[in-house]
Amino acid sequence: MDSFPRSLNPNKHLREQFVSNLPGSSMLEVSALLNNVALLMLLRHTFCSQTVNDACRSLKSYLASVALDYVFIVLPTLLIFTVLAEWVYICMIGLLFLLIFFTAVKRTYSLPYMEGPNASRASISSYRVVTMFITCLCILAVDFRIYPREYAKTENYGTSLMDLGVGSFVLMNAVTSRQARKIKSSMSWWKAAFKSTTPLLLLGFARLASTLSLDYQVHVGEYGVNWNFFFTLAGVSILTSILNVPAEYSGILGSVILVGYQSWLINGLNVYLLSNERGTDVISRNKEGIFSLFGYWGMYLVGVQVSYYLFFENHTTKQRSKHETRIRICLLTIMFWILTLLIDRYVERISRRMCNLAYVTWVVAQNLQVLALRLLADNIIGCKTLCLERAFDRNLLASFLVANLLTGLVNLSVDTIFVSPLSAVLILVSYSLTLCFVMVLVDFSGVKYKFW
């Protein structure tokens, strides 16, 4: 009688090696990839003739609108990240010319422009959804050979598309946080901390338990042996709740934390964090995840003040015009790009693994660039919200959890590193269709796990 297999994941070590010791790509290429997704989103907006409320009147019209969203946004994004990766710059230029052309054609129509808080909300929501689309597609695509290795997470230093992931999540939370919007909680700080961190800690322990029980592949150099993405978010939330600083001053505290942490890194901490040697204690086994909390905490605090400065400053007395917001975000984008280039060259190279100062400024610069593109385009296309956009934005965390579950199912069912390019594309298309279909059904049913 044959014995049961010792592992549900016999190629675990091969899969871990497949995503290890990677150098990444250039900052310019990562920027072009993000621009492609943002331009695809904007192109879809130019063809959108229905409002979300009109499309939601029946499931048939809603699904038809979502199908167009998928064809215009998700499918091309998937192809650009895989089979069209060598033509990323050509794709970006082509999409830009298409957007200019169709915008010029539609200038004969009177498009309704939105000013005030609704306009800012639409732009921020669109930016959040772009980030989520990229994350959900990449977490599975990276396990296939069709996905370029330079887009996967770097080992020690460098930049790649997937290096933006956790940093973008932290910054995204800061932009829409209660602190940035100056909304005071009626609860004490410890109750607020407990409420915000408990779900994240539960998800973190659930992921840890599932990876151990299923013998799922884990790249130890990413966070450590037992640490994961959810623990990082929970840690940032706890630190922010303990030391609650007003939004107009949070960036100052964040900068102090980041400069202090960077000084610690260049004085020997970076050698310890990048070393493959680990002790038996909890801190040593999870040194990347624990120490990088200083970087992510500083990033969050900077993001809170940037968001307050752009969207919510003096919102109770007067509403800033979109023109002023556009000027501010463009100037901030340029400033953070200059800081990134200077720090990367003269202080320490960008490192997601340590979340150093150069990584923080790079993440902020890239995210502000996407947000700036969306705000600038509002002047041309108006602010209509897409059905697929709303479905993800209303249930952002739920969409990420569904994507993780589907990714796990695919990895346990298929030897992804041995799949042919055509099969890989078909699997990724099926995965993205399933994810979109689930989120659309959840949204159409009126379920909402996100509060503005």
Salt bridges, closest charged atoms under 4 A:
GLU16 OE1 - HIS13 ND1 3.65
ASP54 OD1 - ARG57 NH2 3.14
ASP69 OD1 - ARG44 NE 2.52
GLU155 OE1 - HIS219 NE2 3.12
GLU155 OE2 - ARG353 NH1 3.82
ASP163 OD1 - ARG352 NE 2.76
ASP215 OD1 - LYS12 NZ 2.98
GLU222 OE2 - LYS153 NZ 2.11
GLU248 OE1 - LYS182 NZ 2.99
GLU288 OE2 - ARG278 NH2 2.61
GLU288 OE2 - ARG353 NH2 2.93
GLU313 OE1 - ARG320 NH2 3.07
GLU313 OE1 - ARG328 NH1 3.07
GLU324 OE2 - ARG320 NE 3.35
GLU324 OE2 - ARG328 NH2 3.34
ASP378 OD2 - LYS322 NZ 3.36
ASP378 OD1 - ARG374 NH1 2.04
GLU389 OE1 - HIS45 NE2 3.38
ASP393 OD1 - ARG128 NE 3.27
ASP393 OD2 - LYS450 NZ 3.41
ASP415 OD1 - ARG15 NH2 3.54
ASP443 OD2 - ARG390 NH2 3.06
ASP443 OD1 - ARG394 NH1 3.51
